[in-house]
Amino acid sequence: MLIFKVGIIAKHIGVHRNTVTNWIKKGKLPASPTTAKRYMISENDFIQFCENEYISKEAMERVLSDTSLVTKSKKSSKAKANVKNNLESSHLKADNGLKKRGYKGTGKFKDEGKIPGTDKMVGSVMVVGGGIAGIQSALDLAESGYYVYLIEKTAGIGGTMAQLDKTFPTNDCASCIILPKLVECGRHLNIELITLAQVEKVDGNAGHFNIKIRKKPRYVDNNKCIACGICAEKCPISVKDDFNFGINNKKAVYIKYSQSVPLKYAIEPSACIYFTLGKCKACERFCPTGAINFDQVEETMTITVGAVILAPGFKPFNPDEYDYLGYKKIKDVITSLEFERLLAVSGPNLGSLFRPSDNTEPGKIAWLQCVGSRNHNNCGNSYCSSICCMSSVKQSMASLEHIKGRSLDRAIFFMDLRSHGKESERYFERAKEEGIRFVRAMPHTLEPGRDGTGIRMRYVDEHGNVVVDSFDMAVLSIGFEAPEDVIQLSKQFDIELDQHKFAKTSCFEPIESSREGVFVIGAFQTPKAITRSVVQSTAAAAAASKLLSKQRDTLTRKKVYPKERDIIDEKPSVGVFVCSCGINIAGIVDVDQVVAYSAQLPFVNYTENNLFSCSADAQESIAERIRE
């Protein structure tokens, strides 16, 4: 029998002490506790463990040597004379055991370091999910020499970040960060966007996966669509706009949002009169390029890749079941994501903050924390969603910029305010300095205000006093949940989920799923802020690149530049494109005056004011003006 301390095995194998302890607790290392924090295990069991965990012979021998010395110190003086023979015997047994189990004397087991399908390893990667996490991984991999298939189930990439007004803790414009990435992703030679698509079947192993994709029809030819918008103007059917959480309507033929990539229209068949009643086709008649194609059908394709990165995102918690909060019963009670769309300059109010009940500016807003998080009894989500507190702080600070009046009473009701992440605590302190009230209470009753506008709120303060207060709006800080389709996704890729249906990973390998070659990132791994998601995205890209390093640059395409022409004798022609950047620049600078002034400058032949110059539509417009 071998007697050892956890630290001995950890030192020689090269893992953390906690890893060894977890092996013992889970039964991977079948050792029994003895005295003085020591454990006991038979030599045969230890050799079997080394084989199962692909531990090298040298490391195993070092452990055997050290544990034999520990055992020796426990023996009687008579037994000490036999220690050398016992040690040699244990090594002989180890060698015999290793040879029986496939060890070939090279310092590795026969399967150690070998990836199934190495002889067919493929230099491409599939990224499932077109949010900021998936986009960042795709860009990193494409720049590293791998061809990337980016799979998105909706009509355009961007995910939740494209719906945000600002990001914390810097209050930077969310669109300014993500829109250039969208454009780059859409243009990259080594990234293939496949929208309206989902994974159907997965075969193969790390290094060589065969993945069947089911792609829904767009009913619009991407090669012909110029995003002129005439089809949407002529379409007689309006439906709730999912991107704006139903605050406003969109047409049955739609672009996901105005800066979407790809910037191409799609038809919602469940809303289209032609598909429901067999008539209309107004969009087809008026389309100037003949892009509408009602004959498109669902198609399947099989894609071969060497690794997969899963980034399906999250599902916002639905607060309907909390009847005391009055969501969807009281007009001025909205969720935190709905509030983001009210703030966003690309949203239904074009950046002006109005309350839903009467379209007037609010003077007093309350934020309610932990709706759908840290609540085991009502919703079963016992975890903290980690971003809700800082999101509310951000919204309370940013909301003042979106009203004409400069007086706004802002209160955040919380149980425990959690400032996860770098600079978040300083951000919290800054909010207090700006006069935002933080009330430690959980309001238990929300009722409509006078004439159906506003909210009357009842809560108990820290001193036990019942307080009744009125607000113009209440914002519910909703948490994250795993998307509804992740169970099917986990079965397809044969990966494990935790009790909350997020991807199961280890503490020391947070991007690696339970299946080799399949990596998980973003909110699918666990609820987290954008900054942490981006860090994970780059880490997953690096891990996939390491796995497929021998196939780097085998499938990528090289950019070919046009020949330069001599313009020395040509008259200068300058175009000035001024970016309003939503309200970030336009709220401080009179952009129209800048455009007018620029038009008077020498050699300026064209000027234009863009809402977001970095967006896909603006980039296409700039390119078109240059060609002209």
C-alpha positions as CSV (number, residue, x, y, z in Angstrom):
1,M,0.0,0.0,0.0
2,L,1.1,3.6,-0.7
3,I,0.7,6.3,1.9
4,F,0.8,9.9,0.5
5,K,-0.1,13.5,1.1
6,V,-2.1,15.3,-1.5
7,G,0.8,17.7,-2.1
8,I,3.2,15.0,-3.3
9,I,0.9,13.8,-6.1
10,A,0.1,17.4,-7.0
11,K,3.7,18.4,-7.2
12,H,4.9,15.5,-9.4
13,I,1.8,15.4,-11.7
14,G,1.8,19.2,-12.1
15,V,-1.8,20.0,-10.9
16,H,-3.2,22.0,-8.1
17,R,-3.7,20.3,-4.7
18,N,-7.5,21.0,-4.9
19,T,-7.6,19.0,-8.2
20,V,-6.1,15.9,-6.4
21,T,-8.6,16.4,-3.5
22,N,-11.5,16.6,-6.0
23,W,-10.2,13.4,-7.7
24,I,-10.4,11.6,-4.3
25,K,-13.8,13.0,-3.5
26,K,-15.2,12.0,-6.9
27,G,-13.6,8.5,-6.7
28,K,-11.3,9.0,-9.7
29,L,-8.4,8.4,-7.3
30,P,-9.6,5.6,-5.1
31,A,-7.7,6.5,-1.9
32,S,-8.8,6.2,1.7
33,P,-8.0,8.8,4.4
34,T,-5.7,7.9,7.2
35,T,-4.2,10.0,9.9
36,A,-2.4,13.4,9.7
37,K,-4.1,14.4,6.4
38,R,-2.6,11.3,4.6
39,Y,-4.3,8.9,2.2
40,M,-3.7,5.3,1.4
41,I,-4.0,3.5,-2.0
42,S,-2.8,0.2,-3.5
43,E,-0.1,0.3,-6.2
44,N,-2.3,-1.4,-8.7
45,D,-5.1,1.1,-8.2
46,F,-2.6,4.0,-8.5
47,I,-1.2,2.5,-11.8
48,Q,-4.8,2.2,-13.1
49,F,-5.5,5.8,-12.2
50,C,-2.3,6.9,-14.0
51,E,-3.5,5.1,-17.1
52,N,-7.0,6.6,-17.0
53,E,-5.7,10.1,-16.6
54,Y,-2.8,9.7,-19.1
55,I,-0.1,10.5,-16.6
56,S,3.5,9.9,-17.9
57,K,5.7,7.1,-16.6
58,E,8.2,9.5,-15.2
59,A,5.7,11.4,-13.1
60,M,4.2,8.1,-11.9
61,E,7.6,6.8,-10.9
62,R,8.4,10.0,-8.9
63,V,5.1,9.6,-7.0
64,L,5.9,6.0,-6.3
65,S,9.3,6.9,-5.1
66,D,8.1,9.6,-2.7
67,T,5.2,7.6,-1.4
68,S,7.4,4.6,-0.9
69,L,9.7,6.8,1.3
70,V,6.7,7.9,3.3
71,T,5.6,4.3,3.7
72,K,9.2,3.5,4.7
73,S,9.2,6.0,7.6
74,K,6.1,4.2,9.0
75,K,7.8,0.7,9.0
76,S,9.7,-1.0,11.8
77,S,13.5,-1.0,11.8
78,K,13.4,-4.7,10.7
79,A,11.5,-3.7,7.5
80,K,13.8,-0.9,6.7
81,A,16.3,-3.3,5.2
82,N,13.8,-4.3,2.6
83,V,12.8,-0.8,1.4
84,K,15.1,-0.9,-1.6
85,N,13.7,-4.2,-2.7
86,N,10.2,-3.0,-2.2
87,L,10.8,0.1,-4.2
88,E,12.4,-1.9,-7.0
89,S,9.5,-4.4,-6.8
90,S,6.9,-1.6,-7.1
91,H,8.7,-0.1,-10.1
92,L,8.8,-3.6,-11.7
93,K,5.1,-4.0,-11.0
94,A,4.5,-0.6,-12.4
95,D,6.4,-1.4,-15.6
96,N,4.5,-4.7,-16.0
97,G,1.2,-3.0,-15.4
98,L,2.0,-0.2,-17.8
99,K,3.1,-2.6,-20.6
100,K,-0.1,-4.6,-20.2
101,R,-2.1,-1.4,-20.6
102,G,-0.4,-0.2,-23.7
103,Y,2.7,1.7,-22.4
104,K,5.6,1.5,-24.9
105,G,8.4,3.0,-23.0
106,T,8.4,6.4,-24.7
107,G,7.3,8.4,-21.6
108,K,3.6,8.3,-22.8
109,F,0.7,5.9,-23.0
110,K,-0.2,4.8,-26.5
111,D,-3.2,7.2,-26.6
112,E,-1.6,10.1,-24.7
113,G,-1.7,13.4,-26.7
114,K,-3.3,11.6,-29.6
115,I,-6.4,13.2,-31.1
116,P,-8.9,10.9,-32.8
117,G,-8.9,11.6,-36.5
118,T,-5.5,13.3,-36.5
119,D,-4.8,12.0,-39.9
120,K,-7.9,13.9,-41.2
121,M,-7.6,17.0,-39.0
122,V,-9.3,20.0,-40.5
123,G,-8.1,23.7,-40.4
124,S,-11.6,25.2,-39.9
125,V,-13.7,26.0,-36.9
126,M,-17.5,26.4,-36.4
127,V,-18.7,29.1,-34.1
128,V,-22.4,28.6,-33.0
129,G,-23.9,31.9,-32.0
130,G,-23.5,35.4,-33.5
131,G,-23.4,37.6,-30.4
132,I,-20.3,39.5,-29.2
133,A,-18.7,36.4,-27.8
134,G,-19.1,34.4,-31.1
135,I,-18.1,37.3,-33.2
136,Q,-14.9,37.9,-31.2
137,S,-13.9,34.2,-31.4
138,A,-14.6,34.2,-35.2
139,L,-12.4,37.3,-35.8
140,D,-9.6,36.0,-33.7
141,L,-9.6,32.6,-35.4
142,A,-9.9,34.1,-38.9
143,E,-6.9,36.4,-38.2
144,S,-4.9,33.4,-36.9
145,G,-5.2,31.4,-40.1
146,Y,-8.4,29.3,-39.8
147,Y,-11.5,29.3,-41.9
148,V,-14.6,30.0,-39.7
149,Y,-18.2,29.2,-40.1
150,L,-20.3,31.5,-38.0
151,I,-23.8,30.0,-37.4
152,E,-26.6,32.3,-36.3
153,K,-30.3,31.3,-35.9
154,T,-31.7,34.7,-36.5
155,A,-31.6,36.9,-39.6
156,G,-28.5,38.9,-38.5
157,I,-25.6,38.8,-36.1
158,G,-25.0,41.1,-33.1
159,G,-26.8,39.4,-30.3
160,T,-27.8,41.3,-27.1
161,M,-25.0,43.8,-27.3
162,A,-26.5,45.3,-30.4
163,Q,-29.6,46.1,-28.4
164,L,-27.7,48.1,-25.7
165,D,-27.2,51.8,-25.4
166,K,-24.0,51.9,-23.4
167,T,-21.6,49.5,-21.6
168,F,-20.3,49.6,-18.0
169,P,-18.1,50.6,-16.3
170,T,-17.0,53.2,-18.9
171,N,-20.4,54.3,-20.3
172,D,-18.9,53.8,-23.8
173,C,-21.4,53.6,-26.7
174,A,-22.2,49.9,-27.2
175,S,-22.8,50.4,-31.0
176,C,-19.4,52.1,-31.3
177,I,-17.8,48.9,-30.0
178,I,-19.8,46.2,-31.8
179,L,-20.6,47.8,-35.1
180,P,-17.0,47.8,-36.5
181,K,-16.7,44.2,-35.4
182,L,-20.0,43.4,-37.3
183,V,-18.7,45.0,-40.4
184,E,-15.3,43.3,-40.2
185,C,-17.0,40.0,-39.6
186,G,-19.3,40.4,-42.6
187,R,-16.4,41.4,-44.9
188,H,-13.7,38.9,-43.7
189,L,-12.6,36.6,-46.4
190,N,-12.2,33.7,-44.0
191,I,-15.5,34.0,-42.1
192,E,-18.6,32.5,-43.7
193,L,-21.8,33.8,-42.2
194,I,-24.7,31.4,-42.2
195,T,-27.9,33.0,-40.8
196,L,-31.3,31.5,-40.0
197,A,-29.5,28.3,-39.4
198,Q,-29.2,25.7,-36.6
199,V,-27.2,22.6,-35.9
200,E,-29.1,19.4,-36.8
201,K,-26.6,16.6,-36.2
202,V,-22.9,16.2,-35.1
203,D,-20.6,13.3,-35.9
204,G,-16.8,12.8,-35.5
205,N,-14.2,13.8,-32.9
206,A,-11.9,16.6,-32.0
207,G,-9.9,17.5,-35.1
208,H,-12.6,16.3,-37.5
209,F,-16.3,17.0,-36.9
210,N,-19.0,16.5,-39.5
211,I,-21.9,18.8,-38.6
212,K,-25.2,18.9,-40.4
213,I,-26.8,22.4,-40.5
214,R,-30.4,23.1,-41.2
215,K,-30.9,26.5,-42.9
216,K,-34.3,28.2,-43.1
217,P,-35.2,30.2,-46.3
218,R,-34.9,33.9,-46.2
219,Y,-37.2,34.3,-49.2
220,V,-34.9,37.1,-50.3
221,D,-31.9,36.7,-52.6
222,N,-28.9,38.2,-50.7
223,N,-27.0,38.8,-53.9
224,K,-29.8,40.9,-55.3
225,C,-31.1,42.7,-52.2
226,I,-29.8,46.3,-51.9
227,A,-31.7,47.0,-48.6
228,C,-33.6,49.9,-50.2
229,G,-36.6,49.2,-47.9
230,I,-39.3,49.5,-50.6
231,C,-40.6,46.0,-49.9
232,A,-41.2,46.9,-46.2
233,E,-42.9,50.2,-47.2
234,K,-45.4,48.3,-49.5
235,C,-45.9,45.3,-47.1
236,P,-49.4,45.7,-45.5
237,I,-48.7,43.5,-42.4
238,S,-47.2,44.7,-39.2
239,V,-46.1,42.4,-36.3
240,K,-44.4,43.0,-33.0
241,D,-40.7,43.8,-33.4
242,D,-38.7,41.1,-31.4
243,F,-35.5,43.1,-31.5
244,N,-37.3,46.0,-29.6
245,F,-39.1,43.5,-27.3
246,G,-42.4,44.3,-28.8
247,I,-42.3,48.0,-28.0
248,N,-43.0,48.8,-31.6
249,N,-43.9,47.0,-34.8
250,K,-42.1,45.8,-37.9
251,K,-43.3,44.6,-41.2
252,A,-43.6,40.9,-42.3
253,V,-40.6,41.6,-44.5
254,Y,-37.9,43.1,-42.3
255,I,-34.3,43.8,-41.5
256,K,-33.4,42.7,-38.0
257,Y,-32.2,46.2,-37.1
258,S,-30.9,49.1,-39.1
259,Q,-27.2,48.3,-38.7
260,S,-27.6,44.5,-39.0
261,V,-25.1,42.3,-40.7
262,P,-25.9,41.0,-43.3
263,L,-27.9,44.1,-44.2
264,K,-30.5,42.1,-46.1
265,Y,-34.2,41.8,-45.8
266,A,-36.0,38.6,-44.7
267,I,-39.6,37.5,-44.7
268,E,-41.4,36.1,-41.7
269,P,-43.6,33.3,-43.2
270,S,-45.9,33.1,-40.2
271,A,-46.9,36.8,-40.7
272,C,-46.8,37.0,-44.5
273,I,-50.2,37.0,-46.3
274,Y,-48.9,35.0,-49.2
275,F,-47.8,32.2,-46.9
276,T,-51.0,32.3,-44.7
277,L,-53.6,33.1,-47.3
278,G,-51.9,32.5,-50.7
279,K,-52.2,36.1,-52.0
280,C,-50.5,39.6,-51.9
281,K,-46.9,39.4,-53.1
282,A,-46.7,43.2,-52.9
283,C,-43.0,43.0,-52.0
284,E,-42.3,41.0,-55.0
285,R,-44.1,43.4,-57.4
286,F,-42.3,46.5,-56.1
287,C,-38.8,45.2,-55.5
288,P,-36.6,47.1,-58.0
289,T,-34.0,44.3,-58.2
290,G,-36.2,41.2,-58.2
291,A,-34.7,40.0,-54.9
292,I,-37.9,38.4,-53.5
293,N,-38.0,34.7,-54.1
294,F,-41.0,32.8,-52.6
295,D,-39.7,29.5,-54.1
296,Q,-36.8,29.3,-51.6
297,V,-37.0,26.1,-49.5
298,E,-35.3,24.9,-46.3
299,E,-31.9,23.3,-47.0
300,T,-29.4,21.2,-45.2
301,M,-25.6,21.2,-45.5
302,T,-22.8,19.2,-43.9
303,I,-19.8,21.2,-42.8
304,T,-16.5,19.6,-41.8
305,V,-14.5,21.4,-39.1
306,G,-11.7,20.7,-36.6
307,A,-13.2,22.3,-33.5
308,V,-16.4,24.0,-32.4
309,I,-17.1,27.0,-30.1
310,L,-20.6,27.2,-28.7
311,A,-21.9,30.7,-27.9
312,P,-25.7,30.5,-28.0
313,G,-26.1,33.3,-25.5
314,F,-28.8,33.5,-22.9
315,K,-32.6,33.9,-22.5
316,P,-33.8,37.0,-20.5
317,F,-35.9,36.0,-17.5
318,N,-39.6,36.5,-18.1
319,P,-41.1,38.3,-15.0
320,D,-44.7,37.5,-15.9
321,E,-44.9,35.0,-13.1
322,Y,-44.2,37.7,-10.5
323,D,-47.8,39.0,-10.4
324,Y,-47.0,41.5,-7.6
325,L,-44.6,43.4,-9.9
326,G,-47.4,44.2,-12.4
327,Y,-45.3,43.5,-15.5
328,K,-47.5,43.7,-18.6
329,K,-50.4,44.9,-16.4
330,I,-48.9,48.3,-15.5
331,K,-47.8,50.1,-18.7
332,D,-44.9,51.9,-17.0
333,V,-43.3,48.7,-15.5
334,I,-40.7,47.4,-18.0
335,T,-37.7,45.2,-18.0
336,S,-34.1,46.3,-18.0
337,L,-33.6,45.2,-21.7
338,E,-36.8,47.1,-22.8
339,F,-35.4,50.1,-21.0
340,E,-32.1,49.7,-23.0
341,R,-34.2,50.0,-26.3
342,L,-35.9,53.1,-25.0
343,L,-32.5,54.7,-24.4
344,A,-30.8,53.6,-27.6
345,V,-30.7,56.1,-30.4
346,S,-31.5,53.1,-32.8
347,G,-34.5,52.2,-30.7
348,P,-38.2,53.0,-31.2
349,N,-37.8,56.5,-29.5
350,L,-34.6,57.4,-31.3
351,G,-32.8,58.0,-28.1
352,S,-35.4,60.1,-26.3
353,L,-36.6,58.6,-23.0
354,F,-40.4,58.6,-22.7
355,R,-42.5,56.4,-20.4
356,P,-44.8,54.0,-22.3
357,S,-48.2,55.1,-20.7
358,D,-48.4,58.6,-22.1
359,N,-45.1,59.3,-24.0
360,T,-43.9,61.9,-21.5
361,E,-40.5,62.3,-20.0
362,P,-40.2,60.6,-16.6
363,G,-39.1,62.6,-13.6
364,K,-38.7,59.7,-11.1
365,I,-37.5,56.1,-12.0
366,A,-37.0,53.1,-9.8
367,W,-34.9,50.0,-10.5
368,L,-35.7,46.7,-8.8
369,Q,-32.9,44.2,-8.5
370,C,-32.7,40.4,-8.6
371,V,-35.8,39.8,-10.6
372,G,-35.3,36.2,-11.7
373,S,-32.0,35.7,-9.9
374,R,-31.0,34.7,-6.4
375,N,-34.5,33.3,-5.9
376,H,-34.8,29.6,-5.3
377,N,-38.5,29.6,-4.3
378,N,-40.3,31.5,-7.1
379,C,-38.2,30.9,-10.2
380,G,-35.6,28.3,-9.2
381,N,-32.7,30.5,-10.3
382,S,-30.6,30.4,-7.1
383,Y,-27.6,31.9,-8.9
384,C,-26.6,35.6,-9.3
385,S,-26.7,36.7,-12.9
386,S,-23.7,38.9,-12.1
387,I,-24.4,41.9,-14.4
388,C,-27.8,43.2,-13.2
389,C,-26.5,45.5,-10.5
390,M,-24.0,47.2,-12.7
391,S,-26.5,47.4,-15.5
392,S,-28.9,49.3,-13.3
393,V,-26.2,51.6,-12.2
394,K,-25.3,52.3,-15.8
395,Q,-28.9,52.8,-16.9
396,S,-29.5,55.2,-14.0
397,M,-26.5,57.3,-14.9
398,A,-27.2,57.2,-18.7
399,S,-30.9,58.0,-18.4
400,L,-30.2,61.6,-17.5
401,E,-28.6,62.2,-20.9
402,H,-31.7,61.1,-22.7
403,I,-34.2,63.6,-21.3
404,K,-34.4,67.3,-22.1
405,G,-35.1,68.3,-18.5
406,R,-32.0,68.0,-16.3
407,S,-33.8,66.8,-13.2
408,L,-34.3,63.1,-12.6
409,D,-34.9,61.3,-9.3
410,R,-33.3,57.8,-9.6
411,A,-33.5,55.0,-7.0
412,I,-32.1,51.5,-7.1
413,F,-33.8,49.0,-4.7
414,F,-31.5,46.1,-3.9
415,M,-30.8,43.3,-1.4
416,D,-27.0,43.1,-1.8
417,L,-25.3,45.2,-4.5
418,R,-22.7,43.1,-6.3
419,S,-20.1,45.0,-8.3
420,H,-18.4,42.3,-10.3
421,G,-15.5,43.1,-12.5
422,K,-12.7,45.6,-12.9
423,E,-13.5,49.2,-11.9
424,S,-17.1,48.2,-11.0
425,E,-16.8,49.2,-7.4
426,R,-15.5,52.6,-8.4
427,Y,-18.4,52.9,-10.9
428,F,-20.8,52.2,-8.0
429,E,-19.2,55.0,-5.9
430,R,-19.4,57.4,-8.8
431,A,-23.1,56.7,-9.1
432,K,-23.6,57.6,-5.4
433,E,-21.7,60.9,-5.9
434,E,-24.0,61.7,-8.8
435,G,-27.0,61.6,-6.5
436,I,-28.5,58.1,-7.4
437,R,-30.2,56.7,-4.3
438,F,-29.5,53.1,-3.3
439,V,-32.3,51.7,-1.1
440,R,-31.8,48.3,0.6
441,A,-35.3,47.0,0.3
442,M,-37.3,44.6,-1.9
443,P,-40.6,46.2,-2.9
444,H,-43.5,43.7,-2.5
445,T,-46.4,45.5,-4.1
446,L,-46.6,47.6,-7.3
447,E,-49.9,49.2,-8.3
448,P,-50.9,51.6,-11.2
449,G,-50.7,55.3,-10.4
450,R,-53.3,57.9,-10.9
451,D,-55.1,57.6,-14.3
452,G,-53.2,54.5,-15.2
453,T,-49.8,56.3,-15.4
454,G,-46.8,55.7,-13.2
455,I,-46.5,53.3,-10.2
456,R,-47.3,53.3,-6.6
457,M,-44.8,51.1,-4.7
458,R,-44.9,49.7,-1.2
459,Y,-41.9,48.4,0.6
460,V,-40.3,48.0,4.1
461,D,-37.1,50.0,4.7
462,E,-34.1,48.9,6.8
463,H,-35.7,50.3,10.0
464,G,-38.9,48.2,9.6
465,N,-41.1,51.1,8.4
466,V,-43.6,50.5,5.7
467,V,-43.1,53.1,2.9
468,V,-45.4,54.0,0.1
469,D,-43.8,55.9,-2.8
470,S,-44.7,56.9,-6.3
471,F,-42.6,56.7,-9.4
472,D,-43.1,57.6,-13.1
473,M,-41.4,54.3,-14.2
474,A,-40.2,51.0,-12.7
475,V,-37.4,49.0,-14.3
476,L,-37.1,45.3,-13.5
477,S,-33.5,44.2,-13.5
478,I,-34.1,40.7,-15.0
479,G,-31.5,37.9,-14.8
480,F,-30.1,35.4,-17.3
481,E,-31.4,32.0,-18.0
482,A,-30.1,29.3,-20.3
483,P,-31.7,29.4,-23.8
484,E,-34.5,27.0,-24.4
485,D,-32.6,25.2,-27.2
486,V,-29.5,24.4,-25.2
487,I,-30.8,21.0,-24.1
488,Q,-31.0,19.9,-27.7
489,L,-27.7,21.5,-28.4
490,S,-26.0,19.7,-25.5
491,K,-27.4,16.4,-26.7
492,Q,-26.2,17.0,-30.3
493,F,-22.7,17.8,-29.1
494,D,-22.7,15.3,-26.3
495,I,-21.7,17.8,-23.6
496,E,-22.7,18.1,-20.0
497,L,-24.9,20.8,-18.5
498,D,-25.0,21.9,-14.8
499,Q,-28.2,22.0,-12.7
500,H,-29.1,25.4,-14.2
501,K,-28.6,24.2,-17.8
502,F,-25.5,26.2,-18.4
503,A,-22.5,24.4,-19.8
504,K,-20.6,22.4,-17.3
505,T,-16.9,23.2,-17.1
506,S,-14.1,23.0,-14.5
507,C,-12.7,25.9,-12.4
508,F,-9.3,25.7,-14.1
509,E,-10.6,25.1,-17.6
510,P,-13.7,27.3,-17.9
511,I,-13.8,27.2,-21.7
512,E,-13.5,23.5,-22.2
513,S,-16.7,21.4,-22.3
514,S,-16.9,17.8,-21.3
515,R,-16.2,16.8,-24.9
516,E,-12.7,17.3,-26.5
517,G,-12.7,19.9,-29.3
518,V,-15.9,21.6,-28.2
519,F,-15.4,24.9,-26.3
520,V,-18.1,27.0,-24.5
521,I,-18.0,30.7,-24.0
522,G,-20.1,33.7,-22.9
523,A,-23.3,33.5,-21.0
524,F,-23.7,29.8,-22.1
525,Q,-20.8,28.9,-19.8
526,T,-22.2,31.1,-16.9
527,P,-23.9,34.5,-16.7
528,K,-21.3,37.2,-17.2
529,A,-20.6,40.7,-18.4
530,I,-19.5,41.6,-21.9
531,T,-15.8,42.1,-20.9
532,R,-15.5,38.6,-19.4
533,S,-17.3,37.1,-22.5
534,V,-14.8,38.7,-24.8
535,V,-11.9,37.5,-22.7
536,Q,-13.3,34.0,-22.8
537,S,-13.9,34.3,-26.6
538,T,-10.2,35.0,-27.2
539,A,-9.2,32.2,-24.8
540,A,-11.4,29.7,-26.7
541,A,-10.0,30.9,-30.0
542,A,-6.5,30.3,-28.7
543,A,-7.4,26.8,-27.5
544,A,-9.0,25.9,-30.8
545,S,-5.9,27.3,-32.6
546,K,-3.6,25.2,-30.4
547,L,-5.7,22.0,-31.2
548,L,-5.5,22.6,-34.9
549,S,-2.1,24.3,-35.2
550,K,-0.8,21.8,-37.8
551,Q,-3.6,22.8,-40.1
552,R,-3.1,26.6,-39.9
553,D,-3.5,28.4,-43.2
554,T,-4.6,25.3,-45.1
555,L,-8.1,26.5,-45.9
556,T,-7.8,30.3,-45.7
557,R,-8.0,32.7,-48.6
558,K,-5.7,35.6,-49.2
559,K,-6.8,39.1,-49.9
560,V,-6.0,40.4,-53.3
561,Y,-5.6,44.2,-53.6
562,P,-6.3,46.1,-56.8
563,K,-3.5,47.8,-58.7
564,E,-2.7,51.3,-57.7
565,R,-3.2,54.1,-60.2
566,D,-1.3,57.3,-60.6
567,I,-3.4,60.2,-59.4
568,I,-0.7,62.9,-59.3
569,D,-2.2,64.8,-62.2
570,E,-5.8,64.5,-61.0
571,K,-7.7,67.2,-59.2
572,P,-8.2,66.4,-55.5
573,S,-11.7,65.2,-54.7
574,V,-12.6,65.0,-51.0
575,G,-15.6,63.4,-49.3
576,V,-16.4,64.3,-45.7
577,F,-18.5,61.8,-43.7
578,V,-19.3,63.1,-40.2
579,C,-20.5,60.6,-37.6
580,S,-23.2,61.6,-35.2
581,C,-22.5,58.5,-33.1
582,G,-26.1,58.4,-31.9
583,I,-26.2,61.1,-29.3
584,N,-22.6,60.6,-28.1
585,I,-21.3,63.2,-30.5
586,A,-24.6,64.8,-31.7
587,G,-25.6,65.5,-28.1
588,I,-22.5,67.8,-27.7
589,V,-21.6,68.9,-31.2
590,D,-23.9,70.4,-33.8
591,V,-23.1,67.9,-36.5
592,D,-25.2,69.6,-39.2
593,Q,-23.1,72.7,-38.8
594,V,-19.9,70.7,-39.1
595,V,-21.2,69.1,-42.3
596,A,-22.2,72.5,-43.7
597,Y,-18.8,74.0,-42.8
598,S,-17.0,71.1,-44.4
599,A,-18.9,71.5,-47.6
600,Q,-17.3,75.0,-48.0
601,L,-13.7,73.7,-47.7
602,P,-11.4,73.5,-50.8
603,F,-11.8,70.3,-52.9
604,V,-14.7,69.0,-50.9
605,N,-17.2,67.5,-53.4
606,Y,-19.4,65.6,-51.0
607,T,-20.6,65.7,-47.4
608,E,-22.8,63.4,-45.4
609,N,-24.1,63.1,-41.8
610,N,-24.2,59.5,-40.7
611,L,-26.0,58.2,-37.6
612,F,-23.2,55.6,-37.1
613,S,-20.4,55.8,-39.7
614,C,-19.1,52.4,-38.5
615,S,-22.3,50.6,-39.3
616,A,-22.7,48.3,-42.3
617,D,-25.2,50.5,-44.1
618,A,-23.0,53.6,-43.7
619,Q,-19.9,51.7,-44.8
620,E,-21.7,50.6,-48.0
621,S,-22.9,54.1,-48.6
622,I,-19.4,55.5,-48.2
623,A,-18.0,52.9,-50.6
624,E,-20.7,53.7,-53.1
625,R,-19.9,57.5,-52.9
626,I,-16.2,56.7,-53.5
627,R,-17.0,54.6,-56.6
628,E,-19.1,57.5,-58.0
